[in-house]
């Protein structure tokens, strides 16, 4: 191949580590982790080593892989538990948040840790409804549930489907972002980005290549790009860095980028940005930034405002083209990149399947549920109506959620392949959540048929014990 006929196509992104969630297989040799909770799901087991993240004292993330047999042992042990009501699946489990807070407070006052049943929110795997019951002053979230167990990384997963379970610490983080008597959090976001100096060094290196790149030099060029870009910075807004909520945002952002540049392949028909790109896609200094945003449509409310239903739990991936000049400064690219657009559209369309294969995306969807629910609780002043001041959940000394090492920096990952006659370097992106956008008058639909109110009436907390905080 002559030098002037082809240049190296390089794809550069922020890298954390090879973070894979639980990989499931089936005893009969099938793949996937299903989603229905039926009898077939009970054949699910862990088929590959469990990979996760650990963060060193300087805030840099590294990989950690654990024996999948430990996960299988925990799963089997959880399924053997008898006479534990919360281990039974439910199509619609109700959790009173203020009753749960009182149960946690009682445990703390007794010098005990909250139970796993509390920490896994009785096995909720998503939020479909938010209710307020004036008769009993209960603020309730409701959704499907199943038994829960901890995987070797400490995450709660469902015993029937392997889906990530709502975690109390994430719900509390969301409630604190929309706490009583404070200004609502406008944006919850994460971004992993190179420094201007790193971009400047990268441009200088790319310019120095000229036409001298040769087949077989992919590894050398990728290593040089990684060295020139250096460490990249994690920027987080809206929630504390040291929460599990933040960890999920960072991991989800990272994994999306690896899929986009072709360093992580999924067993579904999703072509990466690299696969789709061609020399005609943009200038040599073009960057592609990709952002996750919630699908804010599909929220309906009852006529009295005491019931909210999340009809559509979709997550969208959107792109934003940018250009980098010689000084490392960014500017809007203006031109639509069809490869980027196609990748974003397909990722959005396939998100449900991706969330089954890569559990962090199911976790991300749970965080969006929790954030919209918390925003609605604050907007409707359920706190004031219930005389609920978040005394325990709002106090870090009584219920700690800021007990994780903060992810502050990540290394750069580079994928280099021969692609036509252009050297393109896409970088960047993040997650951008504005939960209150789902609650605007333009997006919320007032239900004329009273469907949510009917579900609310059937969900009323009647006949509960004083210490009972969930029911089916």
C-alpha positions as CSV (number, residue, x, y, z in Angstrom):
1,X,0.0,0.0,0.0
2,X,1.5,3.3,-1.0
3,X,1.8,5.9,1.7
4,X,-0.3,8.6,-0.1
5,X,-3.2,6.2,-0.7
6,X,-4.1,5.6,3.0
7,X,-3.6,7.1,6.4
8,X,-4.3,5.6,9.7
9,X,-7.8,6.1,11.2
10,X,-7.5,6.6,14.9
11,X,-10.2,6.7,17.5
12,X,-9.4,8.2,20.8
13,X,-11.5,8.2,24.0
14,X,-11.3,8.5,27.7
15,X,-10.7,5.1,29.3
16,X,-11.4,3.8,32.7
17,X,-10.9,0.1,32.5
18,X,-12.5,-3.1,31.2
19,X,-15.6,-2.6,33.3
20,X,-18.0,-5.4,32.5
21,X,-21.0,-6.1,34.6
22,X,-22.1,-9.6,35.3
23,X,-22.1,-11.8,32.2
24,X,-24.8,-14.4,32.3
25,X,-25.3,-17.7,30.5
26,X,-27.8,-20.4,30.8
27,X,-27.5,-24.0,31.9
28,X,-28.8,-25.2,28.6
29,X,-26.1,-23.3,26.7
30,X,-28.2,-20.2,25.7
31,X,-27.1,-16.6,26.2
32,X,-28.5,-13.4,27.5
33,X,-30.1,-12.6,30.7
34,X,-33.7,-12.3,29.7
35,X,-36.1,-9.9,31.3
36,X,-39.4,-11.5,32.0
37,X,-38.9,-13.2,35.3
38,X,-40.5,-16.5,34.1
39,X,-39.4,-20.0,34.7
40,X,-36.8,-19.8,31.9
41,X,-34.9,-17.1,33.8
42,X,-34.2,-19.4,36.7
43,X,-31.5,-21.2,34.5
44,X,-29.4,-18.0,34.5
45,X,-26.0,-18.2,36.0
46,X,-22.7,-16.3,35.8
47,X,-20.8,-17.5,32.8
48,X,-17.7,-15.3,32.9
49,X,-15.4,-13.6,35.4
50,X,-17.0,-10.6,37.1
51,X,-15.3,-7.4,36.2
52,X,-15.6,-4.1,38.1
53,X,-13.8,-1.0,39.2
54,X,-11.6,0.0,42.0
55,X,-10.2,3.5,42.5
56,X,-6.8,4.1,44.1
57,X,-5.9,6.7,46.6
58,X,-5.2,9.3,43.8
59,X,-8.6,8.8,42.3
60,X,-7.5,6.9,39.2
61,X,-9.6,3.9,38.2
62,X,-8.3,0.4,37.6
63,X,-9.9,-2.9,36.7
64,X,-10.7,-5.7,39.1
65,X,-11.8,-9.2,38.1
66,X,-13.3,-11.7,40.4
67,X,-14.1,-15.4,40.1
68,X,-17.6,-15.9,38.6
69,X,-18.1,-19.0,40.7
70,X,-18.5,-16.8,43.8
71,X,-21.4,-15.0,42.2
72,X,-23.0,-18.4,41.3
73,X,-22.7,-19.6,44.9
74,X,-24.3,-16.4,46.2
75,X,-27.1,-16.6,43.6
76,X,-27.8,-20.2,44.6
77,X,-27.7,-19.4,48.3
78,X,-30.2,-16.6,47.8
79,X,-32.6,-18.8,45.9
80,X,-32.5,-21.4,48.7
81,X,-33.8,-18.8,51.3
82,X,-37.3,-19.8,52.5
83,X,-40.0,-17.8,54.1
84,X,-38.5,-14.5,53.1
85,X,-41.3,-12.5,51.6
86,X,-39.1,-9.9,49.9
87,X,-37.4,-12.8,47.9
88,X,-40.7,-13.4,46.1
89,X,-41.2,-11.7,42.7
90,X,-43.9,-9.1,42.4
91,X,-45.4,-7.3,39.4
92,X,-45.9,-4.2,41.5
93,X,-44.2,-3.8,44.8
94,X,-44.9,-0.7,46.9
95,X,-42.2,1.0,49.1
96,X,-43.1,3.8,51.4
97,X,-40.0,6.0,51.5
98,X,-40.8,7.7,54.8
99,X,-41.7,4.4,56.4
100,X,-38.5,3.0,55.1
101,X,-36.6,6.0,56.6
102,X,-38.2,5.3,60.0
103,X,-37.1,1.6,59.8
104,X,-33.5,2.7,58.9
105,X,-33.5,5.2,61.7
106,X,-34.7,2.5,64.2
107,X,-31.8,0.3,63.1
108,X,-29.3,3.1,63.4
109,X,-30.6,4.1,66.9
110,X,-30.2,0.4,67.9
111,X,-26.6,0.4,66.8
112,X,-27.4,-1.9,63.8
113,X,-26.7,-1.6,60.1
114,X,-29.7,-1.4,57.8
115,X,-30.6,-4.8,56.5
116,X,-30.0,-5.9,52.9
117,X,-33.7,-5.9,52.4
118,X,-33.7,-2.2,53.2
119,X,-30.6,-1.5,51.2
120,X,-32.0,-3.2,48.1
121,X,-35.4,-1.6,48.6
122,X,-37.2,-4.9,48.8
123,X,-35.9,-5.9,45.4
124,X,-37.4,-3.1,43.2
125,X,-35.9,-3.3,39.7
126,X,-37.4,0.0,38.6
127,X,-39.9,2.7,39.4
128,X,-43.2,2.9,37.5
129,X,-45.2,5.0,39.9
130,X,-44.9,7.7,42.5
131,X,-47.9,8.0,44.9
132,X,-48.8,10.2,47.9
133,X,-51.5,9.0,50.3
134,X,-52.8,11.9,52.4
135,X,-54.8,9.6,54.6
136,X,-51.6,8.0,56.0
137,X,-49.0,10.5,54.9
138,X,-47.1,7.9,52.9
139,X,-44.8,8.9,50.0
140,X,-44.6,5.7,47.9
141,X,-42.7,4.5,44.9
142,X,-43.8,1.3,43.1
143,X,-42.5,-1.0,40.4
144,X,-41.6,-4.6,39.6
145,X,-39.5,-6.5,42.1
146,X,-37.8,-9.8,42.7
147,X,-35.4,-11.3,45.2
148,X,-32.0,-9.6,45.5
149,X,-28.5,-10.8,46.3
150,X,-25.1,-9.1,46.3
151,X,-22.7,-10.0,43.5
152,X,-18.9,-10.1,44.3
153,X,-18.6,-6.4,43.5
154,X,-21.2,-5.6,46.1
155,X,-24.0,-4.7,43.8
156,X,-27.6,-6.0,44.3
157,X,-28.9,-8.1,41.4
158,X,-32.2,-9.9,41.0
159,X,-32.3,-13.6,41.6
160,X,-34.8,-14.3,38.8
161,X,-33.4,-12.2,35.9
162,X,-30.0,-10.9,37.0
163,X,-31.2,-7.3,36.5
164,X,-29.7,-4.6,38.8
165,X,-31.9,-3.8,41.7
166,X,-32.7,-0.2,42.9
167,X,-30.2,0.6,45.7
168,X,-31.3,2.7,48.6
169,X,-28.1,4.7,48.6
170,X,-28.9,5.8,45.0
171,X,-32.5,6.7,45.9
172,X,-31.2,8.7,48.9
173,X,-28.7,10.5,46.7
174,X,-31.5,11.5,44.4
175,X,-33.7,12.7,47.3
176,X,-30.9,14.8,48.6
177,X,-30.6,16.5,45.2
178,X,-34.3,17.4,45.5
179,X,-34.5,17.8,49.3
180,X,-37.2,19.7,51.2
181,X,-36.7,23.4,51.5
182,X,-33.8,23.7,49.1
183,X,-33.5,24.8,45.5
184,X,-33.9,21.9,43.1
185,X,-30.8,20.5,41.4
186,X,-30.9,21.7,37.9
187,X,-28.5,19.3,36.2
188,X,-26.9,16.0,37.1
189,X,-24.1,15.3,34.7
190,X,-20.7,13.7,34.1
191,X,-18.1,14.3,31.5
192,X,-14.8,12.7,30.8
193,X,-12.6,15.0,28.8
194,X,-8.9,15.6,27.8
195,X,-7.2,18.8,29.0
196,X,-6.6,21.7,26.5
197,X,-2.9,21.0,26.8
198,X,-3.5,17.3,26.0
199,X,-5.5,18.3,22.9
200,X,-2.8,20.7,21.9
201,X,-0.1,18.0,22.2
202,X,-2.3,15.6,20.2
203,X,-2.8,18.1,17.4
204,X,0.9,18.7,17.3
205,X,1.6,15.0,17.1
206,X,-1.0,14.4,14.4
207,X,0.4,17.2,12.3
208,X,3.9,15.7,12.7
209,X,2.7,12.5,11.1
210,X,2.2,14.1,7.8
211,X,2.1,11.3,5.2
212,X,4.6,9.1,7.0
213,X,2.1,6.7,8.6
214,X,2.6,3.1,7.4
215,X,0.6,-0.1,7.8
216,X,1.9,-1.9,10.8
217,X,2.5,1.2,12.9
218,X,-1.0,1.2,14.4
219,X,0.2,0.2,17.9
220,X,3.0,2.8,17.9
221,X,0.8,5.6,16.8
222,X,-2.0,4.7,19.3
223,X,0.5,4.6,22.1
224,X,1.9,8.0,21.1
225,X,-1.6,9.5,21.0
226,X,-2.3,8.1,24.4
227,X,0.9,9.5,25.8
228,X,0.3,13.0,24.2
229,X,-3.3,13.2,25.5
230,X,-2.3,12.1,29.0
231,X,-4.8,11.6,31.8
232,X,-8.3,12.8,31.3
233,X,-10.5,14.5,33.9
234,X,-13.8,13.4,35.3
235,X,-16.2,16.4,35.8
236,X,-19.4,15.7,37.8
237,X,-22.3,18.1,38.7
238,X,-25.4,17.6,40.8
239,X,-24.4,14.7,43.1
240,X,-21.3,14.1,45.2
241,X,-18.3,12.5,43.6
242,X,-18.0,10.0,46.4
243,X,-21.4,8.3,45.8
244,X,-22.4,5.1,44.0
245,X,-24.6,7.3,41.9
246,X,-21.5,9.0,40.5
247,X,-19.8,5.6,39.9
248,X,-22.7,4.4,37.7
249,X,-22.6,7.7,35.7
250,X,-18.9,7.4,35.1
251,X,-19.0,3.7,34.2
252,X,-21.9,4.1,31.8
253,X,-20.2,7.0,30.0
254,X,-17.0,5.0,29.7
255,X,-18.6,1.8,28.4
256,X,-20.6,3.8,25.8
257,X,-17.3,5.2,24.4
258,X,-15.6,1.9,24.2
259,X,-18.5,0.5,22.3
260,X,-18.5,3.5,20.1
261,X,-14.9,3.2,19.0
262,X,-15.1,-0.5,18.5
263,X,-13.0,-1.6,21.6
264,X,-16.0,-3.4,23.1
265,X,-18.2,-5.5,20.9
266,X,-21.7,-6.6,21.9
267,X,-23.5,-9.8,20.5
268,X,-26.2,-7.6,18.8
269,X,-26.2,-5.9,15.4
270,X,-24.7,-2.6,16.6
271,X,-22.1,-1.1,14.3
272,X,-19.6,1.1,16.0
273,X,-18.8,4.7,15.0
274,X,-15.5,3.3,13.7
275,X,-17.3,0.7,11.5
276,X,-19.5,3.4,10.0
277,X,-16.8,6.1,9.4
278,X,-15.2,7.0,6.1
279,X,-12.7,9.7,5.0
280,X,-15.7,11.8,3.9
281,X,-17.1,12.0,7.4
282,X,-15.1,15.0,8.6
283,X,-11.9,17.0,8.9
284,X,-8.8,15.5,10.4
285,X,-9.3,17.4,13.6
286,X,-13.0,16.6,14.0
287,X,-14.2,15.4,17.4
288,X,-17.3,13.5,18.2
289,X,-18.9,14.0,21.6
290,X,-21.7,11.7,22.6
291,X,-24.1,12.4,25.5
292,X,-26.8,10.2,27.2
293,X,-30.0,12.1,28.0
294,X,-33.3,10.7,29.4
295,X,-36.3,10.4,27.2
296,X,-38.3,13.0,29.2
297,X,-41.6,12.2,27.4
298,X,-44.1,9.7,28.5
299,X,-44.8,10.9,32.1
300,X,-48.5,11.0,33.1
301,X,-50.1,12.3,36.2
302,X,-53.5,11.9,37.9
303,X,-55.9,14.8,38.0
304,X,-55.2,15.5,41.7
305,X,-51.4,15.2,41.1
306,X,-51.1,12.5,43.8
307,X,-50.1,9.8,41.3
308,X,-47.3,9.9,38.7
309,X,-46.6,7.2,36.1
310,X,-43.4,6.7,34.2
311,X,-44.7,5.4,30.9
312,X,-41.4,5.5,28.9
313,X,-38.1,4.7,30.6
314,X,-36.1,5.3,27.5
315,X,-32.6,6.7,27.4
316,X,-31.3,8.5,24.3
317,X,-27.7,8.9,23.0
318,X,-27.1,12.1,21.1
319,X,-24.0,13.5,19.3
320,X,-22.3,16.8,19.1
321,X,-19.6,17.5,16.6
322,X,-16.7,19.7,17.6
323,X,-13.5,20.9,16.1
324,X,-10.1,21.3,17.8
325,X,-7.7,24.0,16.7
326,X,-3.9,24.1,17.1
327,X,-4.2,25.5,20.6
328,X,-6.5,22.7,21.8
329,X,-9.6,24.9,21.8
330,X,-13.0,23.4,20.9
331,X,-15.6,24.9,18.6
332,X,-18.9,23.7,17.2
333,X,-18.4,21.6,14.1
334,X,-21.7,22.5,12.5
335,X,-21.6,19.7,10.0
336,X,-23.7,16.6,10.7
337,X,-21.6,13.5,10.9
338,X,-23.6,10.6,9.5
339,X,-21.5,7.9,11.1
340,X,-22.0,9.5,14.5
341,X,-25.7,10.1,13.9
342,X,-26.2,6.5,12.9
343,X,-24.3,5.1,15.9
344,X,-26.4,7.3,18.3
345,X,-29.7,6.3,16.7
346,X,-28.9,2.6,16.8
347,X,-27.6,2.8,20.4
348,X,-30.9,4.5,21.4
349,X,-33.0,2.0,19.5
350,X,-31.2,-1.0,21.0
351,X,-30.9,0.4,24.5
352,X,-33.2,-2.2,26.1
353,X,-31.1,-5.0,24.7
354,X,-27.8,-3.3,25.6
355,X,-29.1,-2.9,29.2
356,X,-29.6,-6.6,29.4
357,X,-26.1,-7.3,28.2
358,X,-24.3,-4.5,30.1
359,X,-26.0,-4.1,33.5
360,X,-24.6,-0.6,34.1
361,X,-27.2,0.7,31.6
362,X,-30.0,-0.9,33.6
363,X,-28.5,0.9,36.6
364,X,-28.4,4.2,34.7
365,X,-32.1,3.8,33.9
366,X,-32.8,3.2,37.6
367,X,-30.9,6.4,38.4
368,X,-33.1,8.3,35.9
369,X,-36.2,6.8,37.5
370,X,-35.0,7.8,41.0
371,X,-34.1,11.3,39.9
372,X,-37.5,12.0,38.2
373,X,-39.3,10.5,41.2
374,X,-37.3,12.7,43.7
375,X,-37.9,15.8,41.5
376,X,-41.7,15.1,41.5
377,X,-41.8,14.6,45.3
378,X,-40.1,17.9,45.8
379,X,-42.2,19.7,43.1
380,X,-45.5,18.5,44.5
381,X,-44.2,19.3,48.1
382,X,-45.0,15.7,49.3
383,X,-42.4,16.5,51.9
384,X,-44.6,19.3,53.4
385,X,-47.8,17.4,53.0
386,X,-46.4,14.3,54.7
387,X,-44.5,16.4,57.3
388,X,-41.4,14.5,56.2
389,X,-38.1,16.4,56.7
390,X,-35.7,13.7,55.5
391,X,-34.2,13.6,59.0
392,X,-32.2,10.4,58.6
393,X,-31.8,10.1,54.8
394,X,-30.7,13.7,54.6
395,X,-28.1,13.3,57.3
396,X,-24.8,11.8,56.1
397,X,-23.8,11.0,59.7
398,X,-26.9,8.7,60.1
399,X,-27.1,7.3,56.6
400,X,-23.9,7.5,54.6
401,X,-23.9,7.5,50.8
402,X,-20.7,9.5,50.3
403,X,-18.4,6.6,51.3
404,X,-16.9,5.7,47.9
405,X,-13.5,6.8,46.5
406,X,-14.1,9.6,44.0
407,X,-13.3,8.8,40.4
408,X,-11.2,11.8,39.3
409,X,-9.0,10.8,36.4
410,X,-8.9,8.1,33.7
411,X,-6.4,7.0,31.2
412,X,-6.9,7.5,27.5
413,X,-7.9,4.6,25.3
414,X,-7.1,4.5,21.6
415,X,-8.3,2.3,18.8
416,X,-6.3,2.6,15.5
417,X,-7.3,1.0,12.2
418,X,-6.7,1.8,8.5
419,X,-9.6,3.7,7.1
420,X,-9.4,5.4,3.7
421,X,-7.2,8.5,3.5
422,X,-8.1,10.5,6.6
423,X,-7.0,10.5,10.2
424,X,-10.0,11.2,12.4
425,X,-9.8,11.5,16.2
426,X,-13.2,11.4,17.9
427,X,-13.2,12.2,21.7
428,X,-15.5,13.0,24.6
429,X,-19.0,13.0,25.8
430,X,-20.9,12.3,29.0
431,X,-24.3,12.0,30.6
432,X,-26.7,14.9,31.0
433,X,-29.7,14.5,33.3
434,X,-32.3,17.3,33.9
435,X,-35.0,15.4,35.8
436,X,-37.3,18.4,36.1
437,X,-37.6,18.5,32.3
438,X,-39.8,15.4,32.5
439,X,-42.2,17.4,34.8
440,X,-42.8,20.4,32.6
441,X,-46.4,21.1,31.4
442,X,-45.4,20.5,27.8
443,X,-44.3,16.9,28.7
444,X,-46.6,15.7,31.5
445,X,-49.9,14.3,30.3
446,X,-52.9,14.7,32.5
447,X,-54.7,11.3,32.5
448,X,-58.3,11.5,31.5
449,X,-59.1,7.9,32.2
450,X,-57.8,7.9,35.8
451,X,-55.7,4.8,35.3
452,X,-52.9,5.9,37.6
453,X,-55.4,6.9,40.3
454,X,-57.0,3.5,40.0
455,X,-53.7,1.8,40.6
456,X,-53.0,4.2,43.5
457,X,-56.3,3.2,45.2
458,X,-55.4,-0.5,44.9
459,X,-51.9,0.3,46.3
460,X,-53.1,2.0,49.5
461,X,-51.0,1.1,52.6
462,X,-53.9,-0.4,54.6
463,X,-53.5,-2.9,57.5
464,X,-49.8,-2.5,57.7
465,X,-47.7,-3.2,60.8
466,X,-46.0,-0.2,62.4
467,X,-42.6,-1.4,61.2
468,X,-43.8,-2.5,57.7
469,X,-42.5,-0.3,54.9
470,X,-43.2,-2.4,51.7
471,X,-46.1,-4.4,50.5
472,X,-47.4,-6.2,47.3
